C-alpha cells in the first residue's frame, strides 16, 4: 500500500514507518515477556 502523502513528504513517511516498527517491536517484546512470566508462574 502506498499513500499519496508519503510520495509528497518522503521524510515524514519514513519517520512514521520507523516509529510504527519501533512501537511494534516494543509491544512484541512486552507480550513475549508477559507470556513467559505467566507460564513460569503456573
C-alpha positions as CSV (number, residue, x, y, z in Angstrom):
1,X,0.0,0.0,0.0
2,X,1.3,3.4,-1.0
3,X,-0.2,6.6,0.3
4,X,0.0,9.9,-1.5
5,X,1.4,11.8,1.5
6,X,4.4,9.5,1.5
7,X,5.2,10.5,-2.0
8,X,4.7,14.2,-1.3
9,X,6.6,14.1,2.0
10,X,9.2,11.3,1.8
11,X,10.9,12.1,5.2
12,X,7.5,12.1,7.1
13,X,6.5,8.8,5.6
14,X,9.9,7.2,6.5
15,X,9.7,8.6,10.1
16,X,6.2,7.2,10.6
17,X,7.3,3.8,9.3
18,X,10.3,3.7,11.6
19,X,8.1,4.8,14.6
20,X,5.5,2.1,13.8
21,X,8.2,-0.6,13.5
22,X,9.8,0.6,16.8
23,X,6.5,0.5,18.6
24,X,5.6,-2.9,17.2
25,X,9.0,-4.3,18.4
26,X,8.4,-2.9,21.9
27,X,4.9,-4.3,22.0
28,X,6.1,-7.7,20.8
29,X,8.8,-7.8,23.5
30,X,6.3,-6.8,26.2
31,X,3.8,-9.5,25.1
32,X,6.5,-12.2,25.0
33,X,7.8,-11.2,28.4
34,X,4.3,-11.2,29.9
35,X,3.6,-14.7,28.4
36,X,6.9,-16.0,29.7
37,X,6.2,-14.7,33.2
38,X,2.7,-16.2,33.1
39,X,4.0,-19.6,32.0
40,X,6.7,-19.6,34.7
41,X,4.2,-18.5,37.4
42,X,1.9,-21.5,36.8
